[in-house]
Amino acid sequence: MAIAGLSLCVFLALHIQSKWKTVQAGQQRLLSLQQSLARQQERQLPSRREDIPAERANAVNQAVSQLNLPWRDVLDALELATPGSIALLSMEPDAVKRTLKCVAEARDGEAMLAYLEQLKRAEFFDSVVLLRHELVEKDPGKPIRFQFDAHWPMAKP
């Protein structure tokens, strides 16, 4: 019985030693692969920093400033101030100057002036300026088409 137990212990020791060598070989292979991957990633990284041309940087900055335009506030202020008798035809925002150039139509001069006064009283805009106006003769209702700039102040932090 002792010989059988001793034989079993020797067999288990040899088996454990074999498995240990397999585990160590696997760890060595893993380490080798990690080092190889690290070397490969180092080669793929750009070796020098590329400068962005000023024109491209300015274009990106301008696009970002347009995206940062306070659209919700601008549209809310216009919606609150615009009665049903005014038709907004176009809006061109300029985020750098913080202005909104609009073209609109009113049924008459009184409606146009009342609308511009309403915009001036809006809390969002700090100035509204009529740029030009004209009577649209071709339209049967002969509305007045006008263009104005609305300026909003710097955003408060």
N, C-alpha and C positions, 0 to 999 in steps of 0.2 A: 504494500500500500504506500509505503514511503517512497519507493522507487517510482511508482505511478504518479504520486504527487509532485515529486522532484522533476519528473519528465514533463508534467503539465506546466510547471513553473518555468522550466527552460523554454518550452514551446511558446508560452505566452510572452516571455521576455524577448525572444527572437521576433515574434509577431509584432510586439509593441515597438521594437527597435526599427523594424521594416516600415511601419506606419509613420514613425517619427521622421525617418529619412525622407519619406514621401512628402510629408507636411513641410519639412525644411526646404526641399527642392521646389515645392509650390510657392513658398514665401520668397525664395530667391528669384524665381521666374516673375512673380508679381513685382518685386522691387525693380528688376531689370526692365519690365514693361513700363512702369511708372517713370523711370529715368528716360527711357526712349521717348515717351510721350512728352515729357517736359522739354527735351531737346528739340523735338519737332515743333512744339508750340513756340519756342524761342525763335526758331527760324521763320515762323509765319508772321510774327509781329513786325510791323513796319520799322525799318531801320532808322528812318528819320522822320521828323515832323514836317508835314506839308503846310505851307502858309496858304490861307484862303485869300484870293484876290479881293481887293477893296470893293470892287463893283458887286461881286457875289455876296460879300458880307453885308453891304448896304441893302441889297435886294432881300436878303433873309431878314434883316432887322426891320425893314419896312413891312414885310409880310407878317412878322410877329406883332408889330404895332397895330396892324389892321385887325389881327385876330384878337388883340387885347382891347379892341374898341368896346365901350360899354353898351353893346347893342340893346340889351333889355331896357336899360334906362332911356336910351335915345328913342326907341320905339314906343315905350310906355308914355313918354312925354308928348310925342307926336300924336299918339292915339287919343290921349286925354284932351288935347287942344284942338283936334281936327273935327269940325262938325260935318254932318252929312252933306252940306252944300259945297264943300271943298273936295276936289279930287286931286290927290297927290299922284303925280305922273312919274316922278323919278326922285331918287335920293342918292347922292354921292358923298359918302363920308370921307373925311381926311383926318385920320387919327393923329397925325403929327401936329396939325394946326387946331385940332379939336373942333372942327366945323363940319356942318352938314349942309351941302348945297342941294336945294330942292327945287323942283319945278312942279307947279300946281295950277289948277284952274278953279275959278270962282264964277258964279253966275253974274256978278256985277262988282263994281269997285268997292261998294260998301262992305260986301261979304269978304272981299280980299283984305281990306284994312282991318276989319273986325278980327279976322283970323290971325293976322300978323300981331295985333295987340294981344290976342289970347296967348300966342306963343311967347311974347315978351313977358307976360305975367307968369308963365310956367316957371316953376322953381328950378327945373333942370337947366334951362338955357339962361346965360347971362346977357346975351345980346342977339337980336334978330334984325337983319338988315334986308330991305327990299332992294334987289339989284336991277331988275327991269320988269316991265309989264307991257302987254300988247293985247289988243282986241283981236279975237279970232273971227275974221269976217266970213270965212268959208263955212263955219259951223252955224246952223240955223238959230241956235240959242244965243249966238255971239258972246261966248264966255270970255273972260279975261284970263289969259295965261300969264303967270308971273313966276319969277325966279327970286329966291331969297337964300341968304346964308343964316344959319343958326349956329351960334358958338356956345360951347359948354365949358365951364371952368375946369381946372385941374382937379382930379379925383382927390378927395380928402383921405388921408391915411387912416 
